[in-house]
Amino acid sequence: MLARPRLIMIYRVQLEVSRVGRAVIKEEKVMSEVLSIDIGGSHVKVRIPSDPEKRRFTSGPDLTPQQMVDGVKTCIEGWDIDRVSIGIPAPIRKNTAVIDPVNLGSGWAGFDFSDAFGFPTRVTNDAAMQAIGSYEGGSMLFMGLGTGLGTCLINQYVVQPTEIAHMPYRHGHTFEDAVGEAGLEKVGKKAWRQEVCKIAEILYHGLLPDYIVLGGGNSKKFKADDQMPEFCRRGDNANAFEGGFRMWLPEWERTSS
């Protein structure tokens, strides 16, 4: 099982003069915390390691990045943080969004999140952040089943977000068309679960991961493990916060693009 970081220990070094007049270096332990932000089309959710309760506020199709930052600052009143992790539903490069998220407002592409928050900030794709929180070693494919389909490969801590969702599947439709929210509503839960299993089988044999994690909100539609292929595991949306905490561990330093 991978280490799950909770509080980050920082040493504040102070120079003091002893009673005999000699300079003495004193190390003071300071507890600091990572703020993990999971941005979705309906809500922005935030959490810190020492508080198991998440806080959230409404997002929506008009939400700009500055409005998100302002909303988060209001939402986290009383929390003491010194670094930030953000999962955004968009491709990420150089620690910012490449394009504006489909379900949010404008201005995300190129936005400087570190400057806006005033803290060191690491940004990754939202599916990648939940994948990091779900990772248990080896080679893993993450499939985030929600409004759409978010996918990410991780191999020995190297994170590779993908756009598998938009690749052609069959009859002119994409993988996301088949297993996103629209596909679920069209065919019903039983047929949808079967479709997810078919796609998982294709990707398992095509990409050769050790295992697949089915995450996202709609992974709850699998009520029992025997409804999934044996190489699949159920994830949890809460793993997105865990992924944000892990992003500051040394082994995940290459996470933000």
HELIX and SHEET records of a PDB file:
HELIX    1   1 PRO A   65  CYS A   75  1                                  11    
HELIX    2   2 PHE A  113  PHE A  117  1                                   5    
HELIX    3   3 ASP A  126  SER A  134  1                                   9    
HELIX    4   4 ILE A  164  HIS A  166  5                                   3    
HELIX    5   5 PHE A  175  VAL A  179  1                                   5    
HELIX    6   6 GLU A  181  VAL A  187  1                                   7    
HELIX    7   7 LYS A  189  LEU A  207  1                                  19    
HELIX    8   8 GLY A  217  LYS A  221  5                                   5    
HELIX    9   9 ASP A  225  GLN A  227  5                                   3    
HELIX   10  10 ASN A  239  ARG A  246  1                                   8    
HELIX   11  11 PRO A  250  TRP A  252  5                                   3    
SHEET    1   A 2 ILE A   8  VAL A  17  0                                        
SHEET    2   A 2 ALA A  23  SER A  32 -1                                        
SHEET    1   B 5 ASP A  51  THR A  58  0                                        
SHEET    2   B 5 HIS A  43  ILE A  48 -1                                        
SHEET    3   B 5 VAL A  34  ILE A  39 -1                                        
SHEET    4   B 5 ARG A  83  ILE A  88  1                                        
SHEET    5   B 5 THR A 121  ASN A 125  1                                        
SHEET    1   C 2 ILE A  92  ARG A  93  0                                        
SHEET    2   C 2 THR A  96  ALA A  97 -1                                        
SHEET    1   D 5 VAL A 158  THR A 162  0                                        
SHEET    2   D 5 LEU A 149  ASN A 155 -1                                        
SHEET    3   D 5 SER A 139  LEU A 145 -1                                        
SHEET    4   D 5 TYR A 211  GLY A 215  1                                        
SHEET    5   D 5 CYS A 232  ARG A 234  1                                        
SHEET    1   E 2 PRO A 168  ARG A 170  0                                        
SHEET    2   E 2 HIS A 173  THR A 174 -1                                        
END                                                                             
